[in-house]
Amino acid sequence: MPLKPKPVTCACGHTFTSSRDRSWCERCANAVYYHAKDKNKYKLNNMYITGVIVAVITFLTYVFMELIATPLLSL
């Protein structure tokens, strides 16, 4: 559901009308948020996704070392 059009101002000073949660500034190409509190939501989401990816890579490395590499190297 689109939001009501609202003028938003980017950090570079460019002002434009937005009706989405996150828009991109045409002048500097930075993200501009409809509500100021949404900026932290995207940062936390990115940190969560990064943490999940690191956990999966760590788990796969552990499985490889314990179940595949160790038996092959002990022969």
N, CA, C and O atoms as a CHARMM CRD file, in Angstrom:
* protein
*
  300
    1    1 MET  N      0.84100  -1.16600   0.00000 PROA 1      0.00000
    2    1 MET  CA     0.00000   0.00000   0.00000 PROA 1      0.00000
    3    1 MET  C      0.89600   1.24100   0.00000 PROA 1      0.00000
    4    1 MET  O      1.69200   1.42600   0.92100 PROA 1      0.00000
    5    2 PRO  N      0.77600   2.07700  -1.00500 PROA 2      0.00000
    6    2 PRO  CA     1.62800   3.27100  -1.06000 PROA 2      0.00000
    7    2 PRO  C      1.28200   4.26400   0.04500 PROA 2      0.00000
    8    2 PRO  O      0.14100   4.36200   0.49600 PROA 2      0.00000
    9    3 LEU  N      2.29300   4.97800   0.45200 PROA 3      0.00000
   10    3 LEU  CA     2.12300   6.00500   1.47300 PROA 3      0.00000
   11    3 LEU  C      1.68100   7.30700   0.82600 PROA 3      0.00000
   12    3 LEU  O      1.74900   7.46400  -0.39300 PROA 3      0.00000
   13    4 LYS  N      1.23000   8.23000   1.65000 PROA 4      0.00000
   14    4 LYS  CA     0.85500   9.54700   1.13500 PROA 4      0.00000
   15    4 LYS  C      2.11400  10.26600   0.66200 PROA 4      0.00000
   16    4 LYS  O      3.14200  10.19000   1.33400 PROA 4      0.00000
   17    5 PRO  N      2.06500  10.95800  -0.47000 PROA 5      0.00000
   18    5 PRO  CA     3.25100  11.70100  -0.92500 PROA 5      0.00000
   19    5 PRO  C      3.70500  12.71200   0.12300 PROA 5      0.00000
   20    5 PRO  O      2.90700  13.46200   0.68400 PROA 5      0.00000
   21    6 LYS  N      5.00400  12.70700   0.36500 PROA 6      0.00000
   22    6 LYS  CA     5.57800  13.56600   1.40400 PROA 6      0.00000
   23    6 LYS  C      6.91600  14.09500   0.90200 PROA 6      0.00000
   24    6 LYS  O      7.69700  13.33800   0.32500 PROA 6      0.00000
   25    7 PRO  N      7.19400  15.36900   1.10800 PROA 7      0.00000
   26    7 PRO  CA     8.51500  15.87500   0.72100 PROA 7      0.00000
   27    7 PRO  C      9.57500  15.38400   1.70900 PROA 7      0.00000
   28    7 PRO  O      9.42400  15.52600   2.92200 PROA 7      0.00000
   29    8 VAL  N     10.63600  14.81200   1.17300 PROA 8      0.00000
   30    8 VAL  CA    11.75300  14.32200   1.98300 PROA 8      0.00000
   31    8 VAL  C     13.02300  15.02600   1.51300 PROA 8      0.00000
   32    8 VAL  O     13.13200  15.42400   0.35300 PROA 8      0.00000
   33    9 THR  N     13.97400  15.17300   2.42000 PROA 9      0.00000
   34    9 THR  CA    15.22300  15.85700   2.11400 PROA 9      0.00000
   35    9 THR  C     16.38900  14.91000   2.34200 PROA 9      0.00000
   36    9 THR  O     16.49200  14.27100   3.38900 PROA 9      0.00000
   37   10 CYS  N     17.24400  14.83000   1.37300 PROA 10     0.00000
   38   10 CYS  CA    18.43800  13.99100   1.44900 PROA 10     0.00000
   39   10 CYS  C     19.51900  14.72300   2.25500 PROA 10     0.00000
   40   10 CYS  O     19.40400  15.92100   2.51300 PROA 10     0.00000
   41   11 ALA  N     20.55000  14.00200   2.64000 PROA 11     0.00000
   42   11 ALA  CA    21.66100  14.60200   3.37900 PROA 11     0.00000
   43   11 ALA  C     22.41500  15.62800   2.53800 PROA 11     0.00000
   44   11 ALA  O     23.05900  16.52600   3.08000 PROA 11     0.00000
   45   12 CYS  N     22.33500  15.49400   1.20300 PROA 12     0.00000
   46   12 CYS  CA    23.02500  16.44800   0.32900 PROA 12     0.00000
   47   12 CYS  C     22.22700  17.73300   0.14300 PROA 12     0.00000
   48   12 CYS  O     22.72400  18.68700  -0.45600 PROA 12     0.00000
   49   13 GLY  N     20.99000  17.76900   0.64900 PROA 13     0.00000
   50   13 GLY  CA    20.17000  18.96400   0.55700 PROA 13     0.00000
   51   13 GLY  C     19.09700  18.91400  -0.51200 PROA 13     0.00000
   52   13 GLY  O     18.27700  19.82700  -0.60600 PROA 13     0.00000
   53   14 HSD  N     19.08800  17.86800  -1.31800 PROA 14     0.00000
   54   14 HSD  CA    18.09800  17.73200  -2.38800 PROA 14     0.00000
   55   14 HSD  C     16.74800  17.33900  -1.78500 PROA 14     0.00000
   56   14 HSD  O     16.67700  16.39600  -0.99700 PROA 14     0.00000
   57   15 THR  N     15.68800  18.04500  -2.14200 PROA 15     0.00000
   58   15 THR  CA    14.34500  17.76300  -1.64500 PROA 15     0.00000
   59   15 THR  C     13.48100  17.25500  -2.79600 PROA 15     0.00000
   60   15 THR  O     13.47600  17.82700  -3.88600 PROA 15     0.00000
   61   16 PHE  N     12.75400  16.17600  -2.53500 PROA 16     0.00000
   62   16 PHE  CA    11.83900  15.62700  -3.53400 PROA 16     0.00000
   63   16 PHE  C     10.67000  14.97500  -2.82900 PROA 16     0.00000
   64   16 PHE  O     10.69800  14.79300  -1.61200 PROA 16     0.00000
   65   17 THR  N      9.64100  14.62100  -3.58600 PROA 17     0.00000
   66   17 THR  CA     8.43900  14.01200  -3.03000 PROA 17     0.00000
   67   17 THR  C      8.54500  12.49200  -3.14800 PROA 17     0.00000
   68   17 THR  O      8.88200  11.96200  -4.20600 PROA 17     0.00000
   69   18 SER  N      8.25400  11.80800  -2.05300 PROA 18     0.00000
   70   18 SER  CA     8.33700  10.34900  -2.03000 PROA 18     0.00000
   71   18 SER  C      7.05200   9.76900  -1.47200 PROA 18     0.00000
   72   18 SER  O      6.42600  10.35800  -0.59100 PROA 18     0.00000
   73   19 SER  N      6.65900   8.60700  -1.98900 PROA 19     0.00000
   74   19 SER  CA     5.50400   7.89300  -1.46400 PROA 19     0.00000
   75   19 SER  C      5.86200   6.43600  -1.17700 PROA 19     0.00000
   76   19 SER  O      4.98700   5.57200  -1.13000 PROA 19     0.00000
   77   20 ARG  N      7.16500   6.16700  -0.98300 PROA 20     0.00000
   78   20 ARG  CA     7.63800   4.82200  -0.65700 PROA 20     0.00000
   79   20 ARG  C      8.45300   4.87000   0.63300 PROA 20     0.00000
   80   20 ARG  O      8.90000   5.93600   1.05500 PROA 20     0.00000
   81   21 ASP  N      8.63900   3.71700   1.24900 PROA 21     0.00000
   82   21 ASP  CA     9.41600   3.65000   2.49000 PROA 21     0.00000
   83   21 ASP  C     10.85900   4.08800   2.27600 PROA 21     0.00000
   84   21 ASP  O     11.42400   4.81200   3.09600 PROA 21     0.00000
   85   22 ARG  N     11.45400   3.64300   1.16600 PROA 22     0.00000
   86   22 ARG  CA    12.84200   3.99400   0.87200 PROA 22     0.00000
   87   22 ARG  C     12.93500   4.39800  -0.59500 PROA 22     0.00000
   88   22 ARG  O     12.51000   3.65800  -1.48200 PROA 22     0.00000
   89   23 SER  N     13.48700   5.56000  -0.83600 PROA 23     0.00000
   90   23 SER  CA    13.70800   6.06000  -2.18600 PROA 23     0.00000
   91   23 SER  C     15.18300   6.40300  -2.34300 PROA 23     0.00000
   92   23 SER  O     15.94200   6.40700  -1.37400 PROA 23     0.00000
   93   24 TRP  N     15.57200   6.68600  -3.56800 PROA 24     0.00000
   94   24 TRP  CA    16.96000   7.03200  -3.84400 PROA 24     0.00000
   95   24 TRP  C     17.03300   8.47100  -4.32500 PROA 24     0.00000
   96   24 TRP  O     16.24100   8.88900  -5.17000 PROA 24     0.00000
   97   25 CYS  N     17.96500   9.21400  -3.79800 PROA 25     0.00000
   98   25 CYS  CA    18.17400  10.60700  -4.18300 PROA 25     0.00000
   99   25 CYS  C     18.70900  10.64300  -5.62200 PROA 25     0.00000
  100   25 CYS  O     19.63900   9.91500  -5.96700 PROA 25     0.00000
  101   26 GLU  N     18.10900  11.49800  -6.45000 PROA 26     0.00000
  102   26 GLU  CA    18.56100  11.58600  -7.83600 PROA 26     0.00000
  103   26 GLU  C     19.90100  12.29000  -7.96200 PROA 26     0.00000
  104   26 GLU  O     20.61200  12.09100  -8.94700 PROA 26     0.00000
  105   27 ARG  N     20.25400  13.10300  -6.99000 PROA 27     0.00000
  106   27 ARG  CA    21.48500  13.88900  -7.08000 PROA 27     0.00000
  107   27 ARG  C     22.70000  13.09000  -6.59900 PROA 27     0.00000
  108   27 ARG  O     23.72200  13.05600  -7.28400 PROA 27     0.00000
  109   28 CYS  N     22.60200  12.45000  -5.43200 PROA 28     0.00000
  110   28 CYS  CA    23.78400  11.77400  -4.86200 PROA 28     0.00000
  111   28 CYS  C     23.64000  10.25900  -4.79200 PROA 28     0.00000
  112   28 CYS  O     24.59900   9.57500  -4.43300 PROA 28     0.00000
  113   29 ALA  N     22.47400   9.71500  -5.12200 PROA 29     0.00000
  114   29 ALA  CA    22.20300   8.26600  -5.15800 PROA 29     0.00000
  115   29 ALA  C     22.28400   7.60600  -3.78000 PROA 29     0.00000
  116   29 ALA  O     22.61500   6.42400  -3.68900 PROA 29     0.00000
  117   30 ASN  N     21.99100   8.33800  -2.71600 PROA 30     0.00000
  118   30 ASN  CA    21.91200   7.76200  -1.38000 PROA 30     0.00000
  119   30 ASN  C     20.46400   7.40700  -1.05500 PROA 30     0.00000
  120   30 ASN  O     19.53300   7.97600  -1.62600 PROA 30     0.00000
  121   31 ALA  N     20.28700   6.47500  -0.14600 PROA 31     0.00000
  122   31 ALA  CA    18.94100   6.09100   0.26900 PROA 31     0.00000
  123   31 ALA  C     18.33900   7.17800   1.15000 PROA 31     0.00000
  124   31 ALA  O     19.00500   7.71600   2.03500 PROA 31     0.00000
  125   32 VAL  N     17.06700   7.49500   0.89500 PROA 32     0.00000
  126   32 VAL  CA    16.32100   8.47400   1.68500 PROA 32     0.00000
  127   32 VAL  C     15.07900   7.77100   2.18900 PROA 32     0.00000
  128   32 VAL  O     14.36100   7.14500   1.40900 PROA 32     0.00000
  129   33 TYR  N     14.81200   7.86600   3.49200 PROA 33     0.00000
  130   33 TYR  CA    13.72400   7.13100   4.11700 PROA 33     0.00000
  131   33 TYR  C     12.53600   8.04000   4.39900 PROA 33     0.00000
  132   33 TYR  O     12.70000   9.20700   4.75300 PROA 33     0.00000
  133   34 TYR  N     11.33600   7.48500   4.23600 PROA 34     0.00000
  134   34 TYR  CA    10.09800   8.21000   4.48400 PROA 34     0.00000
  135   34 TYR  C      9.99000   8.56100   5.96500 PROA 34     0.00000
  136   34 TYR  O      9.66500   9.69500   6.31600 PROA 34     0.00000
  137   35 HSD  N     10.26300   7.58100   6.83500 PROA 35     0.00000
  138   35 HSD  CA    10.29700   7.78300   8.28300 PROA 35     0.00000
  139   35 HSD  C     11.75300   7.65600   8.73700 PROA 35     0.00000
  140   35 HSD  O     12.47100   6.78200   8.25200 PROA 35     0.00000
  141   36 ALA  N     12.18700   8.49200   9.63700 PROA 36     0.00000
  142   36 ALA  CA    13.58000   8.46500  10.10500 PROA 36     0.00000
  143   36 ALA  C     13.91300   7.15900  10.81800 PROA 36     0.00000
  144   36 ALA  O     15.05700   6.70800  10.76100 PROA 36     0.00000
  145   37 LYS  N     12.94800   6.54400  11.48400 PROA 37     0.00000
  146   37 LYS  CA    13.22600   5.30900  12.22600 PROA 37     0.00000
  147   37 LYS  C     13.49000   4.11500  11.31100 PROA 37     0.00000
  148   37 LYS  O     14.05600   3.11900  11.76100 PROA 37     0.00000
  149   38 ASP  N     13.09700   4.18900  10.04500 PROA 38     0.00000
  150   38 ASP  CA    13.30500   3.07900   9.12100 PROA 38     0.00000
  151   38 ASP  C     14.76700   2.87500   8.75300 PROA 38     0.00000
  152   38 ASP  O     15.14500   1.78900   8.31400 PROA 38     0.00000
  153   39 LYS  N     15.58600   3.89100   8.92500 PROA 39     0.00000
  154   39 LYS  CA    17.00000   3.77000   8.58700 PROA 39     0.00000
  155   39 LYS  C     17.66000   2.67300   9.41700 PROA 39     0.00000
  156   39 LYS  O     18.45200   1.89400   8.88700 PROA 39     0.00000
  157   40 ASN  N     17.34600   2.60100  10.70500 PROA 40     0.00000
  158   40 ASN  CA    17.92000   1.56800  11.57000 PROA 40     0.00000
  159   40 ASN  C     17.39900   0.19200  11.22000 PROA 40     0.00000
  160   40 ASN  O     18.11600  -0.79500  11.38400 PROA 40     0.00000
  161   41 LYS  N     16.16600   0.10100  10.74200 PROA 41     0.00000
  162   41 LYS  CA    15.58900  -1.19500  10.37400 PROA 41     0.00000
  163   41 LYS  C     16.39100  -1.84400   9.25500 PROA 41     0.00000
  164   41 LYS  O     16.65300  -3.04600   9.29600 PROA 41     0.00000
  165   42 TYR  N     16.77800  -1.06800   8.26600 PROA 42     0.00000
  166   42 TYR  CA    17.54500  -1.62500   7.16100 PROA 42     0.00000
  167   42 TYR  C     18.95100  -2.00300   7.59600 PROA 42     0.00000
  168   42 TYR  O     19.49400  -2.99900   7.11700 PROA 42     0.00000
  169   43 LYS  N     19.55200  -1.23200   8.49500 PROA 43     0.00000
  170   43 LYS  CA    20.87900  -1.57800   9.00100 PROA 43     0.00000
  171   43 LYS  C     20.83600  -2.89000   9.78100 PROA 43     0.00000
  172   43 LYS  O     21.69600  -3.75100   9.59900 PROA 43     0.00000
  173   44 LEU  N     19.83000  -3.04200  10.65200 PROA 44     0.00000
  174   44 LEU  CA    19.70900  -4.27700  11.43200 PROA 44     0.00000
  175   44 LEU  C     19.43000  -5.47200  10.52800 PROA 44     0.00000
  176   44 LEU  O     19.94300  -6.56400  10.77500 PROA 44     0.00000
  177   45 ASN  N     18.63000  -5.28300   9.49400 PROA 45     0.00000
  178   45 ASN  CA    18.34300  -6.36900   8.56800 PROA 45     0.00000
  179   45 ASN  C     19.61800  -6.80000   7.84800 PROA 45     0.00000
  180   45 ASN  O     19.85600  -7.99700   7.68300 PROA 45     0.00000
  181   46 ASN  N     20.43700  -5.84900   7.42100 PROA 46     0.00000
  182   46 ASN  CA    21.69000  -6.19200   6.75400 PROA 46     0.00000
  183   46 ASN  C     22.64900  -6.91600   7.69100 PROA 46     0.00000
  184   46 ASN  O     23.32700  -7.85400   7.27300 PROA 46     0.00000
  185   47 MET  N     22.71400  -6.49100   8.96000 PROA 47     0.00000
  186   47 MET  CA    23.57400  -7.17400   9.93000 PROA 47     0.00000
  187   47 MET  C     23.07500  -8.59600  10.18800 PROA 47     0.00000
  188   47 MET  O     23.88400  -9.51200  10.33300 PROA 47     0.00000
  189   48 TYR  N     21.76300  -8.79300  10.24500 PROA 48     0.00000
  190   48 TYR  CA    21.19500 -10.11500  10.46800 PROA 48     0.00000
  191   48 TYR  C     21.53400 -11.04500   9.30200 PROA 48     0.00000
  192   48 TYR  O     21.95700 -12.18000   9.52100 PROA 48     0.00000
  193   49 ILE  N     21.35700 -10.58100   8.08300 PROA 49     0.00000
  194   49 ILE  CA    21.65800 -11.39700   6.90500 PROA 49     0.00000
  195   49 ILE  C     23.14300 -11.74600   6.85900 PROA 49     0.00000
  196   49 ILE  O     23.50100 -12.88300   6.55200 PROA 49     0.00000
  197   50 THR  N     24.00400 -10.78800   7.15900 PROA 50     0.00000
  198   50 THR  CA    25.44100 -11.04800   7.18600 PROA 50     0.00000
  199   50 THR  C     25.78600 -12.09000   8.24400 PROA 50     0.00000
  200   50 THR  O     26.60600 -12.97400   7.99600 PROA 50     0.00000
  201   51 GLY  N     25.17500 -11.99700   9.40900 PROA 51     0.00000
  202   51 GLY  CA    25.40800 -12.98000  10.47200 PROA 51     0.00000
  203   51 GLY  C     24.97000 -14.37900  10.07900 PROA 51     0.00000
  204   51 GLY  O     25.65800 -15.35400  10.38000 PROA 51     0.00000
  205   52 VAL  N     23.84500 -14.48400   9.41900 PROA 52     0.00000
  206   52 VAL  CA    23.35400 -15.79900   8.97100 PROA 52     0.00000
  207   52 VAL  C     24.30300 -16.39100   7.93500 PROA 52     0.00000
  208   52 VAL  O     24.60000 -17.58400   7.98200 PROA 52     0.00000
  209   53 ILE  N     24.77600 -15.58500   7.01600 PROA 53     0.00000
  210   53 ILE  CA    25.70300 -16.08300   5.99200 PROA 53     0.00000
  211   53 ILE  C     27.00900 -16.55100   6.62300 PROA 53     0.00000
  212   53 ILE  O     27.53400 -17.59700   6.24200 PROA 53     0.00000
  213   54 VAL  N     27.54300 -15.79400   7.58300 PROA 54     0.00000
  214   54 VAL  CA    28.77400 -16.19700   8.27400 PROA 54     0.00000
  215   54 VAL  C     28.54800 -17.49300   9.05000 PROA 54     0.00000
  216   54 VAL  O     29.42200 -18.36000   9.05800 PROA 54     0.00000
  217   55 ALA  N     27.40300 -17.64100   9.69600 PROA 55     0.00000
  218   55 ALA  CA    27.10700 -18.86200  10.44600 PROA 55     0.00000
  219   55 ALA  C     27.02500 -20.07600   9.52100 PROA 55     0.00000
  220   55 ALA  O     27.52400 -21.14800   9.86300 PROA 55     0.00000
  221   56 VAL  N     26.41200 -19.92100   8.37300 PROA 56     0.00000
  222   56 VAL  CA    26.29500 -21.03400   7.42200 PROA 56     0.00000
  223   56 VAL  C     27.66200 -21.42200   6.89000 PROA 56     0.00000
  224   56 VAL  O     27.96800 -22.61100   6.79500 PROA 56     0.00000
  225   57 ILE  N     28.49000 -20.44600   6.54300 PROA 57     0.00000
  226   57 ILE  CA    29.83500 -20.75500   6.04400 PROA 57     0.00000
  227   57 ILE  C     30.66300 -21.43400   7.11800 PROA 57     0.00000
  228   57 ILE  O     31.40000 -22.37300   6.81800 PROA 57     0.00000
  229   58 THR  N     30.56200 -20.98500   8.36300 PROA 58     0.00000
  230   58 THR  CA    31.28600 -21.61200   9.46700 PROA 58     0.00000
  231   58 THR  C     30.82600 -23.04800   9.67700 PROA 58     0.00000
  232   58 THR  O     31.65400 -23.93800   9.87000 PROA 58     0.00000
  233   59 PHE  N     29.52700 -23.28300   9.64200 PROA 59     0.00000
  234   59 PHE  CA    28.99500 -24.63800   9.81500 PROA 59     0.00000
  235   59 PHE  C     29.45700 -25.55400   8.69000 PROA 59     0.00000
  236   59 PHE  O     29.85200 -26.69200   8.94500 PROA 59     0.00000
  237   60 LEU  N     29.41400 -25.07800   7.45100 PROA 60     0.00000
  238   60 LEU  CA    29.85100 -25.91100   6.32800 PROA 60     0.00000
  239   60 LEU  C     31.34200 -26.22200   6.40500 PROA 60     0.00000
  240   60 LEU  O     31.76100 -27.32100   6.04000 PROA 60     0.00000
  241   61 THR  N     32.14000 -25.28000   6.87100 PROA 61     0.00000
  242   61 THR  CA    33.56800 -25.53100   7.05700 PROA 61     0.00000
  243   61 THR  C     33.79400 -26.58800   8.13200 PROA 61     0.00000
  244   61 THR  O     34.63400 -27.47200   7.96700 PROA 61     0.00000
  245   62 TYR  N     33.04900 -26.50000   9.22900 PROA 62     0.00000
  246   62 TYR  CA    33.15900 -27.49100  10.30000 PROA 62     0.00000
  247   62 TYR  C     32.78200 -28.87900   9.78700 PROA 62     0.00000
  248   62 TYR  O     33.48900 -29.85200  10.05000 PROA 62     0.00000
  249   63 VAL  N     31.68600 -28.97000   9.06600 PROA 63     0.00000
  250   63 VAL  CA    31.24800 -30.27300   8.53700 PROA 63     0.00000
  251   63 VAL  C     32.30400 -30.82700   7.59100 PROA 63     0.00000
  252   63 VAL  O     32.62000 -32.01500   7.65300 PROA 63     0.00000
  253   64 PHE  N     32.84400 -30.00300   6.73300 PROA 64     0.00000
  254   64 PHE  CA    33.87800 -30.46900   5.81700 PROA 64     0.00000
  255   64 PHE  C     35.09500 -30.98300   6.56900 PROA 64     0.00000
  256   64 PHE  O     35.62200 -32.05000   6.25100 PROA 64     0.00000
  257   65 MET  N     35.54000 -30.23200   7.55900 PROA 65     0.00000
  258   65 MET  CA    36.74000 -30.64100   8.30000 PROA 65     0.00000
  259   65 MET  C     36.52300 -31.91900   9.10200 PROA 65     0.00000
  260   65 MET  O     37.38700 -32.79500   9.11000 PROA 65     0.00000
  261   66 GLU  N     35.38800 -32.03700   9.77100 PROA 66     0.00000
  262   66 GLU  CA    35.15000 -33.19000  10.64700 PROA 66     0.00000
  263   66 GLU  C     34.71300 -34.44000   9.89400 PROA 66     0.00000
  264   66 GLU  O     35.14100 -35.54200  10.23600 PROA 66     0.00000
  265   67 LEU  N     33.88600 -34.29300   8.89500 PROA 67     0.00000
  266   67 LEU  CA    33.31800 -35.47500   8.24700 PROA 67     0.00000
  267   67 LEU  C     34.02600 -35.87500   6.96400 PROA 67     0.00000
  268   67 LEU  O     33.91100 -37.02700   6.54700 PROA 67     0.00000
  269   68 ILE  N     34.74100 -34.98400   6.33200 PROA 68     0.00000
  270   68 ILE  CA    35.35800 -35.31700   5.04700 PROA 68     0.00000
  271   68 ILE  C     36.88200 -35.28300   5.13300 PROA 68     0.00000
  272   68 ILE  O     37.54100 -36.26200   4.78200 PROA 68     0.00000
  273   69 ALA  N     37.44400 -34.18000   5.59000 PROA 69     0.00000
  274   69 ALA  CA    38.89200 -34.02700   5.57800 PROA 69     0.00000
  275   69 ALA  C     39.59800 -34.89600   6.59400 PROA 69     0.00000
  276   69 ALA  O     40.62200 -35.49700   6.26800 PROA 69     0.00000
  277   70 THR  N     39.09900 -34.98400   7.79700 PROA 70     0.00000
  278   70 THR  CA    39.75100 -35.76500   8.86100 PROA 70     0.00000
  279   70 THR  C     39.84100 -37.25100   8.50800 PROA 70     0.00000
  280   70 THR  O     40.92300 -37.82700   8.63400 PROA 70     0.00000
  281   71 PRO  N     38.75000 -37.90300   8.07000 PROA 71     0.00000
  282   71 PRO  CA    38.90200 -39.32300   7.69200 PROA 71     0.00000
  283   71 PRO  C     39.84400 -39.54000   6.51200 PROA 71     0.00000
  284   71 PRO  O     40.56600 -40.53600   6.47800 PROA 71     0.00000
  285   72 LEU  N     39.84800 -38.63800   5.56100 PROA 72     0.00000
  286   72 LEU  CA    40.74200 -38.80400   4.40500 PROA 72     0.00000
  287   72 LEU  C     42.20700 -38.62500   4.79200 PROA 72     0.00000
  288   72 LEU  O     43.07800 -39.31800   4.26700 PROA 72     0.00000
  289   73 LEU  N     42.47900 -37.69700   5.70800 PROA 73     0.00000
  290   73 LEU  CA    43.86700 -37.45100   6.09700 PROA 73     0.00000
  291   73 LEU  C     44.39400 -38.48900   7.08500 PROA 73     0.00000
  292   73 LEU  O     45.60800 -38.62500   7.23500 PROA 73     0.00000
  293   74 SER  N     43.52100 -39.21400   7.75300 PROA 74     0.00000
  294   74 SER  CA    43.98300 -40.19200   8.74100 PROA 74     0.00000
  295   74 SER  C     44.32100 -41.53900   8.10300 PROA 74     0.00000
  296   74 SER  O     44.82000 -42.42400   8.80000 PROA 74     0.00000
  297   75 LEU  N     44.07500 -41.72300   6.83800 PROA 75     0.00000
  298   75 LEU  CA    44.39500 -43.00600   6.17800 PROA 75     0.00000
  299   75 LEU  C     45.84300 -43.15700   5.89900 PROA 75     0.00000
  300   75 LEU  O     46.26200 -44.17600   5.35100 PROA 75     0.00000
